[in-house]
Amino acid sequence: MINSNDCVFVLVDVQGKLARLMSESERLHQRLLTLIKGLQLFDIPLIWLEQLPDKLGATSEELRTVLAEQHHPIIKQHFSGWQNETCRQTLQDWGRKQVILAGIEAHICVYQTCTDFLAQGFDVHVVLDAIDSRDLENKKIAIKMMQAQGAQLTQTESLLFELQHIASGERFKKLLTLIK
């Protein structure tokens, strides 16, 4: 099971016009907002990645508004976040071994980031309703490839309630508000 004291959230490249071309863009953005706000309730650290924003554009406005209150994006050139020194060093400094992974495109940047994290010994939890590709078939294939390599598959509500563990308390009430 995932543990809020041992995990980090990595958001991959939900940027510019490309983010609007995803097969389920509106749903993706809604799920990502729920996921981000939910994980904030647990004080889970975040790594926010952007792939060449000067070419692809900045992170989608609705996500950037929520993220920019406490975070700054890490700019990368490689498809995999692990190949970025700042990302790699941040993960190592935190010393957490579980990664919650979401973003786009599932079959390129999410897949390569997942693969590299797994190779480094991280326990990767891919949030299926918070990843996407332009072509739904590419997303389906990426999910199979990540699972075959050892990634754990989850979805937003399952993950948040797994972190919560108990159906009581103020955080539980806030989670219910986010989910509804």
VOFI-80499 format. One record per atom (N, C-alpha, C): residue number from 1; atom name; x, y, z. Coordinates in nm, 3 decimals. Layout:
# VOFI-80499
<rec NUM 'CA' <X Y Z>>
...
//
This chain:
# VOFI-80499
<rec 1 'N' <0.084 -0.120 0.000>>
<rec 1 'CA' <0.000 0.000 0.000>>
<rec 1 'C' <0.087 0.125 0.000>>
<rec 2 'N' <0.029 0.228 -0.051>>
<rec 2 'CA' <0.100 0.355 -0.055>>
<rec 2 'C' <0.092 0.423 0.082>>
<rec 3 'N' <0.199 0.491 0.118>>
<rec 3 'CA' <0.210 0.556 0.248>>
<rec 3 'C' <0.239 0.704 0.227>>
<rec 4 'N' <0.158 0.790 0.285>>
<rec 4 'CA' <0.174 0.935 0.263>>
<rec 4 'C' <0.307 0.987 0.313>>
<rec 5 'N' <0.372 0.918 0.406>>
<rec 5 'CA' <0.501 0.963 0.457>>
<rec 5 'C' <0.619 0.915 0.373>>
<rec 6 'N' <0.592 0.832 0.273>>
<rec 6 'CA' <0.700 0.778 0.192>>
<rec 6 'C' <0.680 0.802 0.043>>
<rec 7 'N' <0.585 0.889 0.007>>
<rec 7 'CA' <0.560 0.909 -0.137>>
<rec 7 'C' <0.578 1.054 -0.180>>
<rec 8 'N' <0.593 1.069 -0.308>>
<rec 8 'CA' <0.604 1.199 -0.374>>
<rec 8 'C' <0.517 1.192 -0.499>>
<rec 9 'N' <0.462 1.306 -0.537>>
<rec 9 'CA' <0.379 1.315 -0.657>>
<rec 9 'C' <0.461 1.379 -0.768>>
<rec 10 'N' <0.465 1.314 -0.884>>
<rec 10 'CA' <0.535 1.370 -1.000>>
<rec 10 'C' <0.432 1.395 -1.110>>
<rec 11 'N' <0.418 1.522 -1.145>>
<rec 11 'CA' <0.326 1.565 -1.251>>
<rec 11 'C' <0.407 1.593 -1.376>>
<rec 12 'N' <0.373 1.524 -1.485>>
<rec 12 'CA' <0.453 1.526 -1.607>>
<rec 12 'C' <0.384 1.603 -1.719>>
<rec 13 'N' <0.434 1.721 -1.753>>
<rec 13 'CA' <0.416 1.788 -1.883>>
<rec 13 'C' <0.272 1.815 -1.931>>
<rec 14 'N' <0.184 1.859 -1.846>>
<rec 14 'CA' <0.047 1.890 -1.890>>
<rec 14 'C' <0.048 2.035 -1.937>>
<rec 15 'N' <0.087 2.054 -2.062>>
<rec 15 'CA' <0.122 2.187 -2.111>>
<rec 15 'C' <0.054 2.227 -2.241>>
<rec 16 'N' <0.033 2.356 -2.252>>
<rec 16 'CA' <-0.003 2.424 -2.375>>
<rec 16 'C' <-0.113 2.358 -2.457>>
<rec 17 'N' <-0.103 2.379 -2.587>>
<rec 17 'CA' <-0.203 2.324 -2.680>>
<rec 17 'C' <-0.204 2.172 -2.678>>
<rec 18 'N' <-0.089 2.110 -2.652>>
<rec 18 'CA' <-0.081 1.965 -2.649>>
<rec 18 'C' <-0.175 1.908 -2.543>>
<rec 19 'N' <-0.184 1.972 -2.429>>
<rec 19 'CA' <-0.273 1.923 -2.322>>
<rec 19 'C' <-0.418 1.921 -2.367>>
<rec 20 'N' <-0.454 2.013 -2.456>>
<rec 20 'CA' <-0.592 2.021 -2.505>>
<rec 20 'C' <-0.620 1.920 -2.616>>
<rec 21 'N' <-0.515 1.857 -2.669>>
<rec 21 'CA' <-0.531 1.757 -2.774>>
<rec 21 'C' <-0.542 1.615 -2.722>>
<rec 22 'N' <-0.536 1.599 -2.592>>
<rec 22 'CA' <-0.546 1.464 -2.534>>
<rec 22 'C' <-0.681 1.402 -2.564>>
<rec 23 'N' <-0.686 1.271 -2.567>>
<rec 23 'CA' <-0.809 1.201 -2.605>>
<rec 23 'C' <-0.925 1.234 -2.511>>
<rec 24 'N' <-0.896 1.261 -2.384>>
<rec 24 'CA' <-0.999 1.298 -2.286>>
<rec 24 'C' <-0.952 1.418 -2.205>>
<rec 25 'N' <-0.921 1.526 -2.273>>
<rec 25 'CA' <-0.857 1.642 -2.211>>
<rec 25 'C' <-0.937 1.701 -2.094>>
<rec 26 'N' <-1.065 1.720 -2.112>>
<rec 26 'CA' <-1.144 1.781 -2.006>>
<rec 26 'C' <-1.146 1.691 -1.882>>
<rec 27 'N' <-1.169 1.564 -1.902>>
<rec 27 'CA' <-1.170 1.469 -1.790>>
<rec 27 'C' <-1.033 1.462 -1.723>>
<rec 28 'N' <-0.928 1.461 -1.803>>
<rec 28 'CA' <-0.791 1.459 -1.750>>
<rec 28 'C' <-0.769 1.578 -1.658>>
<rec 29 'N' <-0.803 1.697 -1.703>>
<rec 29 'CA' <-0.783 1.816 -1.622>>
<rec 29 'C' <-0.865 1.813 -1.493>>
<rec 30 'N' <-0.987 1.766 -1.502>>
<rec 30 'CA' <-1.071 1.755 -1.381>>
<rec 30 'C' <-1.008 1.658 -1.281>>
<rec 31 'N' <-0.963 1.543 -1.329>>
<rec 31 'CA' <-0.901 1.444 -1.240>>
<rec 31 'C' <-0.770 1.495 -1.180>>
<rec 32 'N' <-0.692 1.564 -1.262>>
<rec 32 'CA' <-0.566 1.619 -1.211>>
<rec 32 'C' <-0.591 1.723 -1.103>>
<rec 33 'N' <-0.689 1.807 -1.121>>
<rec 33 'CA' <-0.722 1.906 -1.017>>
<rec 33 'C' <-0.763 1.837 -0.888>>
<rec 34 'N' <-0.847 1.735 -0.898>>
<rec 34 'CA' <-0.888 1.659 -0.779>>
<rec 34 'C' <-0.766 1.593 -0.715>>
<rec 35 'N' <-0.682 1.533 -0.796>>
<rec 35 'CA' <-0.563 1.465 -0.745>>
<rec 35 'C' <-0.469 1.563 -0.675>>
<rec 36 'N' <-0.440 1.674 -0.739>>
<rec 36 'CA' <-0.349 1.774 -0.681>>
<rec 36 'C' <-0.404 1.826 -0.548>>
<rec 37 'N' <-0.530 1.865 -0.548>>
<rec 37 'CA' <-0.590 1.918 -0.424>>
<rec 37 'C' <-0.598 1.811 -0.317>>
<rec 38 'N' <-0.628 1.689 -0.356>>
<rec 38 'CA' <-0.633 1.579 -0.260>>
<rec 38 'C' <-0.497 1.550 -0.199>>
<rec 39 'N' <-0.395 1.544 -0.281>>
<rec 39 'CA' <-0.261 1.516 -0.231>>
<rec 39 'C' <-0.210 1.629 -0.143>>
<rec 40 'N' <-0.254 1.751 -0.168>>
<rec 40 'CA' <-0.217 1.863 -0.083>>
<rec 40 'C' <-0.269 1.845 0.059>>
<rec 41 'N' <-0.384 1.779 0.074>>
<rec 41 'CA' <-0.439 1.752 0.207>>
<rec 41 'C' <-0.347 1.662 0.290>>
<rec 42 'N' <-0.264 1.583 0.223>>
<rec 42 'CA' <-0.172 1.491 0.290>>
<rec 42 'C' <-0.030 1.547 0.299>>
<rec 43 'N' <-0.010 1.670 0.250>>
<rec 43 'CA' <0.123 1.733 0.249>>
<rec 43 'C' <0.226 1.649 0.175>>
<rec 44 'N' <0.183 1.589 0.065>>
<rec 44 'CA' <0.273 1.508 -0.015>>
<rec 44 'C' <0.355 1.598 -0.105>>
<rec 45 'N' <0.488 1.585 -0.102>>
<rec 45 'CA' <0.573 1.669 -0.187>>
<rec 45 'C' <0.543 1.647 -0.336>>
<rec 46 'N' <0.567 1.751 -0.413>>
<rec 46 'CA' <0.536 1.751 -0.555>>
<rec 46 'C' <0.656 1.788 -0.638>>
<rec 47 'N' <0.675 1.715 -0.746>>
<rec 47 'CA' <0.769 1.753 -0.851>>
<rec 47 'C' <0.684 1.782 -0.974>>
<rec 48 'N' <0.692 1.904 -1.022>>
<rec 48 'CA' <0.612 1.953 -1.134>>
<rec 48 'C' <0.706 1.970 -1.253>>
<rec 49 'N' <0.687 1.889 -1.356>>
<rec 49 'CA' <0.775 1.890 -1.473>>
<rec 49 'C' <0.710 1.958 -1.592>>
<rec 50 'N' <0.792 2.030 -1.667>>
<rec 50 'CA' <0.750 2.088 -1.795>>
<rec 50 'C' <0.855 2.055 -1.900>>
<rec 51 'N' <0.808 2.007 -2.014>>
<rec 51 'CA' <0.895 1.973 -2.127>>
<rec 51 'C' <0.906 2.093 -2.219>>
<rec 52 'N' <1.023 2.151 -2.229>>
<rec 52 'CA' <1.051 2.263 -2.321>>
<rec 52 'C' <0.933 2.362 -2.330>>
<rec 53 'N' <0.900 2.431 -2.222>>
<rec 53 'CA' <0.784 2.520 -2.223>>
<rec 53 'C' <0.795 2.635 -2.324>>
<rec 54 'N' <0.917 2.672 -2.364>>
<rec 54 'CA' <0.931 2.775 -2.465>>
<rec 54 'C' <0.877 2.729 -2.600>>
<rec 55 'N' <0.868 2.597 -2.620>>
<rec 55 'CA' <0.815 2.543 -2.744>>
<rec 55 'C' <0.673 2.487 -2.727>>
<rec 56 'N' <0.649 2.419 -2.616>>
<rec 56 'CA' <0.519 2.354 -2.594>>
<rec 56 'C' <0.419 2.440 -2.518>>
<rec 57 'N' <0.468 2.544 -2.453>>
<rec 57 'CA' <0.381 2.628 -2.372>>
<rec 57 'C' <0.388 2.588 -2.225>>
<rec 58 'N' <0.329 2.671 -2.142>>
<rec 58 'CA' <0.330 2.649 -1.998>>
<rec 58 'C' <0.225 2.545 -1.961>>
<rec 59 'N' <0.230 2.500 -1.837>>
<rec 59 'CA' <0.129 2.410 -1.783>>
<rec 59 'C' <-0.008 2.474 -1.796>>
<rec 60 'N' <-0.109 2.392 -1.820>>
<rec 60 'CA' <-0.247 2.440 -1.835>>
<rec 60 'C' <-0.283 2.536 -1.722>>
<rec 61 'N' <-0.351 2.642 -1.758>>
<rec 61 'CA' <-0.381 2.751 -1.664>>
<rec 61 'C' <-0.448 2.702 -1.535>>
<rec 62 'N' <-0.550 2.617 -1.547>>
<rec 62 'CA' <-0.622 2.575 -1.426>>
<rec 62 'C' <-0.534 2.495 -1.331>>
<rec 63 'N' <-0.439 2.419 -1.385>>
<rec 63 'CA' <-0.345 2.347 -1.300>>
<rec 63 'C' <-0.238 2.440 -1.245>>
<rec 64 'N' <-0.187 2.526 -1.329>>
<rec 64 'CA' <-0.083 2.620 -1.288>>
<rec 64 'C' <-0.132 2.709 -1.174>>
<rec 65 'N' <-0.257 2.749 -1.178>>
<rec 65 'CA' <-0.313 2.833 -1.072>>
<rec 65 'C' <-0.304 2.764 -0.937>>
<rec 66 'N' <-0.336 2.636 -0.933>>
<rec 66 'CA' <-0.331 2.559 -0.808>>
<rec 66 'C' <-0.186 2.529 -0.768>>
<rec 67 'N' <-0.104 2.496 -0.864>>
<rec 67 'CA' <0.034 2.457 -0.836>>
<rec 67 'C' <0.124 2.574 -0.797>>
<rec 68 'N' <0.107 2.687 -0.862>>
<rec 68 'CA' <0.199 2.799 -0.847>>
<rec 68 'C' <0.194 2.862 -0.708>>
<rec 69 'N' <0.093 2.830 -0.629>>
<rec 69 'CA' <0.085 2.883 -0.494>>
<rec 69 'C' <0.204 2.837 -0.409>>
<rec 70 'N' <0.253 2.715 -0.436>>
<rec 70 'CA' <0.359 2.658 -0.352>>
<rec 70 'C' <0.478 2.602 -0.430>>
<rec 71 'N' <0.469 2.593 -0.562>>
<rec 71 'CA' <0.569 2.521 -0.639>>
<rec 71 'C' <0.613 2.598 -0.763>>
<rec 72 'N' <0.724 2.553 -0.820>>
<rec 72 'CA' <0.774 2.603 -0.948>>
<rec 72 'C' <0.804 2.482 -1.035>>
<rec 73 'N' <0.780 2.495 -1.166>>
<rec 73 'CA' <0.808 2.380 -1.253>>
<rec 73 'C' <0.958 2.357 -1.271>>
<rec 74 'N' <0.991 2.231 -1.292>>
<rec 74 'CA' <1.127 2.192 -1.330>>
<rec 74 'C' <1.124 2.173 -1.481>>
<rec 75 'N' <1.207 2.248 -1.549>>
<rec 75 'CA' <1.212 2.244 -1.695>>
<rec 75 'C' <1.304 2.129 -1.738>>
<rec 76 'N' <1.255 2.049 -1.833>>
<rec 76 'CA' <1.335 1.936 -1.879>>
<rec 76 'C' <1.340 1.931 -2.032>>
<rec 77 'N' <1.442 1.863 -2.082>>
<rec 77 'CA' <1.457 1.841 -2.225>>
<rec 77 'C' <1.436 1.694 -2.260>>
<rec 78 'N' <1.481 1.605 -2.172>>
<rec 78 'CA' <1.462 1.462 -2.195>>
<rec 78 'C' <1.315 1.427 -2.176>>
<rec 79 'N' <1.272 1.321 -2.238>>
<rec 79 'CA' <1.135 1.277 -2.218>>
<rec 79 'C' <1.114 1.228 -2.075>>
<rec 80 'N' <1.213 1.160 -2.020>>
<rec 80 'CA' <1.205 1.110 -1.883>>
<rec 80 'C' <1.244 1.217 -1.782>>
<rec 81 'N' <1.163 1.231 -1.678>>
<rec 81 'CA' <1.196 1.324 -1.571>>
<rec 81 'C' <1.322 1.285 -1.496>>
<rec 82 'N' <1.350 1.155 -1.486>>
<rec 82 'CA' <1.468 1.109 -1.414>>
<rec 82 'C' <1.596 1.162 -1.476>>
<rec 83 'N' <1.595 1.189 -1.605>>
<rec 83 'CA' <1.715 1.238 -1.674>>
<rec 83 'C' <1.746 1.384 -1.642>>
<rec 84 'N' <1.656 1.451 -1.573>>
<rec 84 'CA' <1.678 1.590 -1.532>>
<rec 84 'C' <1.746 1.591 -1.395>>
<rec 85 'N' <1.859 1.658 -1.387>>
<rec 85 'CA' <1.938 1.660 -1.263>>
<rec 85 'C' <1.860 1.714 -1.144>>
<rec 86 'N' <1.783 1.820 -1.163>>
<rec 86 'CA' <1.706 1.878 -1.053>>
<rec 86 'C' <1.600 1.780 -1.003>>
<rec 87 'N' <1.530 1.716 -1.094>>
<rec 87 'CA' <1.430 1.616 -1.057>>
<rec 87 'C' <1.496 1.502 -0.980>>
<rec 88 'N' <1.604 1.450 -1.035>>
<rec 88 'CA' <1.675 1.338 -0.974>>
<rec 88 'C' <1.724 1.374 -0.834>>
<rec 89 'N' <1.785 1.491 -0.821>>
<rec 89 'CA' <1.840 1.534 -0.693>>
<rec 89 'C' <1.730 1.558 -0.589>>
<rec 90 'N' <1.619 1.616 -0.634>>
<rec 90 'CA' <1.507 1.640 -0.544>>
<rec 90 'C' <1.453 1.509 -0.489>>
<rec 91 'N' <1.434 1.410 -0.576>>
<rec 91 'CA' <1.388 1.279 -0.530>>
<rec 91 'C' <1.486 1.217 -0.432>>
<rec 92 'N' <1.613 1.225 -0.462>>
<rec 92 'CA' <1.714 1.167 -0.374>>
<rec 92 'C' <1.717 1.239 -0.240>>
<rec 93 'N' <1.706 1.372 -0.242>>
<rec 93 'CA' <1.708 1.450 -0.117>>
<rec 93 'C' <1.591 1.416 -0.027>>
<rec 94 'N' <1.473 1.395 -0.085>>
<rec 94 'CA' <1.356 1.363 -0.005>>
<rec 94 'C' <1.364 1.222 0.053>>
<rec 95 'N' <1.431 1.132 -0.016>>
<rec 95 'CA' <1.448 0.997 0.034>>
<rec 95 'C' <1.321 0.913 0.037>>
<rec 96 'N' <1.223 0.953 -0.037>>
<rec 96 'CA' <1.097 0.878 -0.043>>
<rec 96 'C' <1.105 0.778 -0.159>>
<rec 97 'N' <1.049 0.660 -0.138>>
<rec 97 'CA' <1.064 0.553 -0.236>>
<rec 97 'C' <0.938 0.521 -0.315>>
<rec 98 'N' <0.828 0.589 -0.286>>
<rec 98 'CA' <0.706 0.567 -0.362>>
<rec 98 'C' <0.676 0.692 -0.444>>
<rec 99 'N' <0.642 0.670 -0.572>>
<rec 99 'CA' <0.612 0.780 -0.662>>
<rec 99 'C' <0.471 0.765 -0.716>>
<rec 100 'N' <0.393 0.871 -0.702>>
<rec 100 'CA' <0.261 0.881 -0.765>>
<rec 100 'C' <0.286 0.955 -0.896>>
<rec 101 'N' <0.248 0.896 -1.007>>
<rec 101 'CA' <0.282 0.950 -1.139>>
<rec 101 'C' <0.157 0.981 -1.220>>
<rec 102 'N' <0.152 1.104 -1.276>>
<rec 102 'CA' <0.040 1.146 -1.359>>
<rec 102 'C' <0.092 1.243 -1.465>>
<rec 103 'N' <0.014 1.262 -1.572>>
<rec 103 'CA' <0.051 1.360 -1.674>>
<rec 103 'C' <0.034 1.307 -1.815>>
<rec 104 'N' <0.108 1.371 -1.907>>
<rec 104 'CA' <0.098 1.338 -2.049>>
<rec 104 'C' <0.238 1.332 -2.111>>
<rec 105 'N' <0.253 1.281 -2.226>>
<rec 105 'CA' <0.171 1.181 -2.287>>
<rec 105 'C' <0.208 1.047 -2.229>>
<rec 106 'N' <0.107 0.965 -2.208>>
<rec 106 'CA' <0.124 0.838 -2.139>>
<rec 106 'C' <0.231 0.751 -2.204>>
<rec 107 'N' <0.235 0.748 -2.336>>
<rec 107 'CA' <0.325 0.656 -2.406>>
<rec 107 'C' <0.463 0.713 -2.432>>
<rec 108 'N' <0.486 0.837 -2.393>>
<rec 108 'CA' <0.618 0.897 -2.416>>
<rec 108 'C' <0.678 0.940 -2.282>>
<rec 109 'N' <0.646 1.060 -2.236>>
<rec 109 'CA' <0.710 1.114 -2.116>>
<rec 109 'C' <0.670 1.042 -1.988>>
<rec 110 'N' <0.543 1.007 -1.973>>
<rec 110 'CA' <0.500 0.934 -1.854>>
<rec 110 'C' <0.566 0.795 -1.855>>
<rec 111 'N' <0.560 0.728 -1.967>>
<rec 111 'CA' <0.619 0.594 -1.979>>
<rec 111 'C' <0.769 0.595 -1.950>>
<rec 112 'N' <0.843 0.686 -2.012>>
<rec 112 'CA' <0.988 0.687 -1.994>>
<rec 112 'C' <1.026 0.727 -1.851>>
<rec 113 'N' <0.950 0.820 -1.792>>
<rec 113 'CA' <0.974 0.857 -1.653>>
<rec 113 'C' <0.947 0.738 -1.562>>
<rec 114 'N' <0.837 0.671 -1.584>>
<rec 114 'CA' <0.801 0.552 -1.507>>
<rec 114 'C' <0.911 0.446 -1.517>>
<rec 115 'N' <0.955 0.418 -1.637>>
<rec 115 'CA' <1.057 0.316 -1.661>>
<rec 115 'C' <1.186 0.349 -1.586>>
<rec 116 'N' <1.229 0.472 -1.593>>
<rec 116 'CA' <1.352 0.512 -1.524>>
<rec 116 'C' <1.334 0.506 -1.372>>
<rec 117 'N' <1.220 0.549 -1.321>>
<rec 117 'CA' <1.197 0.543 -1.176>>
<rec 117 'C' <1.198 0.398 -1.128>>
<rec 118 'N' <1.133 0.309 -1.202>>
<rec 118 'CA' <1.132 0.168 -1.165>>
<rec 118 'C' <1.275 0.112 -1.165>>
<rec 119 'N' <1.353 0.148 -1.265>>
<rec 119 'CA' <1.491 0.101 -1.274>>
<rec 119 'C' <1.576 0.149 -1.157>>
<rec 120 'N' <1.537 0.261 -1.097>>
<rec 120 'CA' <1.608 0.316 -0.981>>
<rec 120 'C' <1.554 0.263 -0.848>>
<rec 121 'N' <1.458 0.172 -0.855>>
<rec 121 'CA' <1.407 0.109 -0.734>>
<rec 121 'C' <1.287 0.177 -0.670>>
<rec 122 'N' <1.228 0.273 -0.739>>
<rec 122 'CA' <1.108 0.338 -0.686>>
<rec 122 'C' <0.986 0.248 -0.706>>
<rec 123 'N' <0.892 0.258 -0.615>>
<rec 123 'CA' <0.762 0.192 -0.624>>
<rec 123 'C' <0.670 0.294 -0.692>>
<rec 124 'N' <0.638 0.272 -0.818>>
<rec 124 'CA' <0.565 0.372 -0.898>>
<rec 124 'C' <0.417 0.335 -0.905>>
<rec 125 'N' <0.332 0.433 -0.872>>
<rec 125 'CA' <0.187 0.419 -0.877>>
<rec 125 'C' <0.136 0.513 -0.986>>
<rec 126 'N' <0.095 0.457 -1.099>>
<rec 126 'CA' <0.047 0.535 -1.213>>
<rec 126 'C' <-0.104 0.557 -1.196>>
<rec 127 'N' <-0.144 0.683 -1.196>>
<rec 127 'CA' <-0.285 0.718 -1.177>>
<rec 127 'C' <-0.353 0.719 -1.314>>
<rec 128 'N' <-0.424 0.611 -1.344>>
<rec 128 'CA' <-0.474 0.587 -1.480>>
<rec 128 'C' <-0.571 0.693 -1.530>>
<rec 129 'N' <-0.655 0.749 -1.444>>
<rec 129 'CA' <-0.747 0.852 -1.490>>
<rec 129 'C' <-0.684 0.991 -1.488>>
<rec 130 'N' <-0.553 0.997 -1.458>>
<rec 130 'CA' <-0.481 1.123 -1.457>>
<rec 130 'C' <-0.360 1.118 -1.550>>
<rec 131 'N' <-0.365 1.026 -1.647>>
<rec 131 'CA' <-0.268 1.022 -1.756>>
<rec 131 'C' <-0.349 1.018 -1.886>>
<rec 132 'N' <-0.285 1.060 -1.995>>
<rec 132 'CA' <-0.355 1.056 -2.123>>
<rec 132 'C' <-0.254 1.068 -2.237>>
<rec 133 'N' <-0.302 1.037 -2.356>>
<rec 133 'CA' <-0.229 1.054 -2.482>>
<rec 133 'C' <-0.326 1.109 -2.584>>
<rec 134 'N' <-0.274 1.161 -2.694>>
<rec 134 'CA' <-0.362 1.210 -2.799>>
<rec 134 'C' <-0.448 1.098 -2.855>>
<rec 135 'N' <-0.390 0.981 -2.868>>
<rec 135 'CA' <-0.459 0.863 -2.921>>
<rec 135 'C' <-0.484 0.767 -2.805>>
<rec 136 'N' <-0.607 0.731 -2.782>>
<rec 136 'CA' <-0.644 0.643 -2.671>>
<rec 136 'C' <-0.572 0.510 -2.678>>
<rec 137 'N' <-0.547 0.459 -2.797>>
<rec 137 'CA' <-0.473 0.332 -2.812>>
<rec 137 'C' <-0.331 0.344 -2.757>>
<rec 138 'N' <-0.267 0.459 -2.779>>
<rec 138 'CA' <-0.133 0.480 -2.725>>
<rec 138 'C' <-0.134 0.477 -2.573>>
<rec 139 'N' <-0.238 0.534 -2.512>>
<rec 139 'CA' <-0.251 0.530 -2.366>>
<rec 139 'C' <-0.267 0.386 -2.319>>
<rec 140 'N' <-0.352 0.309 -2.385>>
<rec 140 'CA' <-0.376 0.170 -2.345>>
<rec 140 'C' <-0.247 0.088 -2.353>>
<rec 141 'N' <-0.172 0.107 -2.459>>
<rec 141 'CA' <-0.046 0.034 -2.475>>
<rec 141 'C' <0.054 0.077 -2.368>>
<rec 142 'N' <0.061 0.206 -2.341>>
<rec 142 'CA' <0.153 0.256 -2.238>>
<rec 142 'C' <0.121 0.196 -2.102>>
<rec 143 'N' <-0.007 0.185 -2.069>>
<rec 143 'CA' <-0.048 0.126 -1.941>>
<rec 143 'C' <0.002 -0.019 -1.933>>
<rec 144 'N' <-0.017 -0.094 -2.039>>
<rec 144 'CA' <0.030 -0.233 -2.041>>
<rec 144 'C' <0.181 -0.241 -2.024>>
<rec 145 'N' <0.254 -0.153 -2.093>>
<rec 145 'CA' <0.400 -0.154 -2.084>>
<rec 145 'C' <0.447 -0.119 -1.944>>
<rec 146 'N' <0.385 -0.017 -1.882>>
<rec 146 'CA' <0.426 0.023 -1.747>>
<rec 146 'C' <0.393 -0.087 -1.646>>
<rec 147 'N' <0.277 -0.148 -1.660>>
<rec 147 'CA' <0.239 -0.256 -1.569>>
<rec 147 'C' <0.333 -0.376 -1.584>>
<rec 148 'N' <0.369 -0.409 -1.707>>
<rec 148 'CA' <0.460 -0.521 -1.731>>
<rec 148 'C' <0.596 -0.499 -1.666>>
<rec 149 'N' <0.635 -0.374 -1.652>>
<rec 149 'CA' <0.764 -0.343 -1.590>>
<rec 149 'C' <0.755 -0.333 -1.438>>
<rec 150 'N' <0.634 -0.340 -1.384>>
<rec 150 'CA' <0.620 -0.343 -1.238>>
<rec 150 'C' <0.549 -0.224 -1.177>>
<rec 151 'N' <0.499 -0.133 -1.258>>
<rec 151 'CA' <0.425 -0.019 -1.203>>
<rec 151 'C' <0.293 -0.066 -1.142>>
<rec 152 'N' <0.254 0.000 -1.034>>
<rec 152 'CA' <0.124 -0.024 -0.973>>
<rec 152 'C' <0.022 0.065 -1.044>>
<rec 153 'N' <-0.095 0.013 -1.072>>
<rec 153 'CA' <-0.199 0.091 -1.139>>
<rec 153 'C' <-0.305 0.129 -1.037>>
<rec 154 'N' <-0.346 0.255 -1.044>>
<rec 154 'CA' <-0.448 0.305 -0.952>>
<rec 154 'C' <-0.530 0.410 -1.024>>
<rec 155 'N' <-0.623 0.470 -0.955>>
<rec 155 'CA' <-0.698 0.584 -1.008>>
<rec 155 'C' <-0.718 0.682 -0.894>>
<rec 156 'N' <-0.761 0.802 -0.927>>
<rec 156 'CA' <-0.762 0.913 -0.832>>
<rec 156 'C' <-0.834 0.880 -0.701>>
<rec 157 'N' <-0.959 0.838 -0.709>>
<rec 157 'CA' <-1.033 0.812 -0.585>>
<rec 157 'C' <-0.972 0.699 -0.505>>
<rec 158 'N' <-0.935 0.591 -0.568>>
<rec 158 'CA' <-0.874 0.479 -0.496>>
<rec 158 'C' <-0.748 0.523 -0.423>>
<rec 159 'N' <-0.665 0.598 -0.491>>
<rec 159 'CA' <-0.539 0.645 -0.432>>
<rec 159 'C' <-0.565 0.734 -0.311>>
<rec 160 'N' <-0.654 0.832 -0.326>>
<rec 160 'CA' <-0.679 0.925 -0.216>>
<rec 160 'C' <-0.737 0.854 -0.095>>
<rec 161 'N' <-0.827 0.760 -0.116>>
<rec 161 'CA' <-0.886 0.689 -0.003>>
<rec 161 'C' <-0.788 0.586 0.055>>
<rec 162 'N' <-0.699 0.534 -0.026>>
<rec 162 'CA' <-0.593 0.446 0.026>>
<rec 162 'C' <-0.501 0.526 0.118>>
<rec 163 'N' <-0.469 0.648 0.080>>
<rec 163 'CA' <-0.388 0.734 0.166>>
<rec 163 'C' <-0.462 0.770 0.295>>
<rec 164 'N' <-0.592 0.788 0.286>>
<rec 164 'CA' <-0.673 0.829 0.401>>
<rec 164 'C' <-0.688 0.718 0.504>>
<rec 165 'N' <-0.710 0.598 0.462>>
<rec 165 'CA' <-0.722 0.480 0.548>>
<rec 165 'C' <-0.847 0.473 0.633>>
<rec 166 'N' <-0.907 0.585 0.673>>
<rec 166 'CA' <-1.015 0.583 0.772>>
<rec 166 'C' <-1.126 0.680 0.730>>
<rec 167 'N' <-1.248 0.639 0.751>>
<rec 167 'CA' <-1.364 0.718 0.709>>
<rec 167 'C' <-1.409 0.812 0.821>>
<rec 168 'N' <-1.316 0.892 0.870>>
<rec 168 'CA' <-1.351 0.991 0.972>>
<rec 168 'C' <-1.248 1.102 0.974>>
<rec 169 'N' <-1.281 1.210 1.040>>
<rec 169 'CA' <-1.188 1.323 1.055>>
<rec 169 'C' <-1.212 1.432 0.953>>
<rec 170 'N' <-1.147 1.545 0.979>>
<rec 170 'CA' <-1.161 1.663 0.892>>
<rec 170 'C' <-1.108 1.639 0.751>>
<rec 171 'N' <-0.993 1.571 0.740>>
<rec 171 'CA' <-0.937 1.545 0.607>>
<rec 171 'C' <-1.032 1.457 0.527>>
<rec 172 'N' <-1.095 1.359 0.591>>
<rec 172 'CA' <-1.191 1.273 0.524>>
<rec 172 'C' <-1.307 1.357 0.469>>
<rec 173 'N' <-1.357 1.450 0.548>>
<rec 173 'CA' <-1.465 1.537 0.504>>
<rec 173 'C' <-1.424 1.620 0.384>>
<rec 174 'N' <-1.300 1.670 0.386>>
<rec 174 'CA' <-1.250 1.749 0.274>>
<rec 174 'C' <-1.234 1.663 0.149>>
<rec 175 'N' <-1.191 1.537 0.167>>
<rec 175 'CA' <-1.180 1.446 0.053>>
<rec 175 'C' <-1.316 1.420 -0.010>>
<rec 176 'N' <-1.417 1.400 0.073>>
<rec 176 'CA' <-1.552 1.378 0.021>>
<rec 176 'C' <-1.598 1.498 -0.062>>
<rec 177 'N' <-1.567 1.617 -0.015>>
<rec 177 'CA' <-1.604 1.738 -0.089>>
<rec 177 'C' <-1.534 1.743 -0.224>>
<rec 178 'N' <-1.407 1.706 -0.228>>
<rec 178 'CA' <-1.331 1.704 -0.355>>
<rec 178 'C' <-1.388 1.602 -0.454>>
<rec 179 'N' <-1.425 1.486 -0.404>>
<rec 179 'CA' <-1.468 1.376 -0.491>>
<rec 179 'C' <-1.607 1.400 -0.547>>
<rec 180 'N' <-1.693 1.464 -0.470>>
<rec 180 'CA' <-1.832 1.483 -0.513>>
<rec 180 'C' <-1.845 1.589 -0.618>>
//
